[in-house]
Amino acid sequence: MYQVVRKLFFTDCQCAENASKTYDDLFAKLDTNKDGKVDVCELKAGLAAMGIKTGKGAAQKMVSSGDKDKDDGLDFNEFSNYLMEHEKKLRLTFKSLDKNNDGRIDFLEIKQSLADLGMDISKDEAQKILNSIDVDGTMTLDWNEWREHFLFNTATNLQEIIRYWKHSTVLDIGDSLSIPDEFTEEEKTTGMWWKQLSAGAMAGAVSRTGTAPLDRMKVFMQVHSTKSNKISLVGGFKQMLKEGGVASLWRGNGINVLKIAPETAIKFMAYEKFKKMLSSEPGKVKTHERFMAGSLAGATAQTVIYPMELMKTRLTLRKTGQYTGMLDCAKKILRKEGVKAFYKGYVPNLIGIIPYAGIDLAVYESLKNFWLARYAKDSANPGILVLLGCGTLSSTCGQLASYPLALIRTRMQAQASLEGSEQMPMNLMVKKILQKEGFFGLYRGILPNFMKVIPAVSISYVVYEHMKSSLGIQK
C-alpha cells in the first residue's frame, strides 16, 4: 500500500492536472464513509493503513489548518489546497537546504543548515538524520524523498523540523541564568518571537507562583540555617505559618513575577546584539560563541534588574509589618543604606552566570548527542518526555554548580536587614562559612530548591503549551 501512495504522489510530473488527479485518488481512499469530507478519525486511520507515520496530534493539525468552513472535516477543495500549500513550503525548505543547487541534499548540507541555526551536530548525527529520510539508499535526498517524508508532517520549514531539539528556556525553574532561546529570521520578521517570549513569561509567572512556598523556604534556609541553628523543612514551614499565616508563604513572589518581563526582554535584545558582535561568520553562530553571547546577555539583564533581585530577597525574608509593599521596601533601603545597597551580592551573582550557563549548555548538548547516537533510528524527534528530561537535568546541573554563589549572593543581600548581622565582603563570607559549617554549608536550602524543580517544569510546560495555543503559535 505504501508503494501505491508513492506512485500516487511522488512522480516527477509537476503539472496541475496530474496533481489534482493524485489528490482525487488519495481523497477517495481516505473518505471511507463517502460523505464527501475527510475528518480527523478517517485521516488518522487512512494514513496508518497506508503505512504513513504521523506525529501525535498531526491529523488534528492538518484538518484544523485546512478546514476553512470550520465543519470539522476537509472537503476535496480544502484537502487539495492544504496539500498544495504545504508542498510549496516544503519546496522552499528543500531549496534552502540544497546549498550547491544540485537537486540533492547530503549530510554535510544538513549539518551546515543546522549550524546556521545555532545547533552544532557531528557528521555521524547528520548522517543519522539523513538515513531516517533516505528511501533509496543513495546517501542523499532528492525532492521526491523529502516530499514523501514530510508531506503528512505538519512541520513546513527547517526551523520547525528541528525545533524539537532547540534548548528552549520555557522550563522556568526559578533562576534566569540560562542562555536565551534562538529565534529564526522568519520568527523575527513575522513577530512570532514576541508571542513565544510572552508565552514563556506567562509560563514562568504561573510556575513561580505555584512553587513560591518552596522558593521562600530555600531563601529562608540559605540565610538562617547554620550548624548551630538547623532548620528542617517541616520546622521552617511551621515557623513561617506561625509568624505570618498561609499568605506569608508567598512573600516576595510579586516582585519575582514582575521581574520576568524586563529581564526576558533585555536578555533577548542583548543576546541578539552580542551574537552579531561575536560571530566569526555573519549569520552563523558556533556553540562557544552562543555561550559567550548568552552569558554576556545574562550579565546585562542581571545588571539592569538587579535592584529587583535584592528587593525580592528582602521582601521574601520580611517579618509581618516590616514593609507595606515593594515601594515602601525600596524607600526604606534607599533611606537607610543608600543607592549602593541595591547592588549588594552583585559580584557573586555575576560570577554565577558562567558555571550555570556553561554547564546547562554542555550537559544538554551531551544528553542530546547521547540520545541521537543511541536511540535515533527512524526519527530524530525524541518526544516530549526526553526533551523535558534533558532540559530539567541540564538546568539542575547548572544550578548545582552555581548554588554556592547563589547562597553567598542571598546572604549578602539579606545581611543589612538582619539584626546583629556582620557586614562582610564575598571572600570573607565564603571563608567564614567553610570554617564554621564546612563545604556543605554552601548548600543550605538545596533540598527545597530541588523539590521545586519537577513541579516548576511541569507547570511551566503545561501553561506554555496553552499559551502557544491561545496566541496562535504553531506547535
Salt bridges, closest charged atoms under 4 A:
ASP25 OD1 - LYS21 NZ 3.07
ASP71 OD2 - LYS37 NZ 3.95
GLU85 OE2 - LYS88 NZ 3.26
GLU87 OE1 - ARG147 NH1 3.06
ASP116 OD2 - LYS99 NZ 3.22
ASP142 OD2 - ARG104 NH1 3.97
GLU148 OE1 - ARG6 NE 3.04
ASP172 OD2 - ARG208 NE 3.24
GLU182 OE1 - LYS275 NZ 2.96
GLU182 OE2 - ARG290 NE 2.89
GLU185 OE2 - LYS188 NZ 3.42
GLU187 OE2 - ARG163 NH2 2.32
ASP215 OD1 - LYS218 NZ 3.51
ASP215 OD2 - LYS312 NZ 2.85
ASP215 OD1 - LYS452 NZ 3.64
GLU243 OE1 - ARG251 NH1 2.91
GLU272 OE1 - LYS188 NZ 2.75
GLU272 OE2 - LYS275 NZ 3.61
GLU281 OE1 - LYS284 NZ 3.56
GLU309 OE2 - LYS259 NZ 3.07
ASP328 OD2 - LYS332 NZ 3.33
GLU337 OE2 - ARG314 NH1 2.87
GLU337 OE1 - LYS344 NZ 3.21
ASP360 OD1 - HIS167 NE2 3.72
GLU365 OE1 - LYS368 NZ 3.04
ASP378 OD2 - LYS53 NZ 3.41
GLU437 OE2 - ARG411 NH1 3.66
GLU437 OE1 - ARG444 NE 2.95
GLU465 OE2 - LYS468 NZ 3.71
GLU465 OE1 - LYS475 NZ 3.76
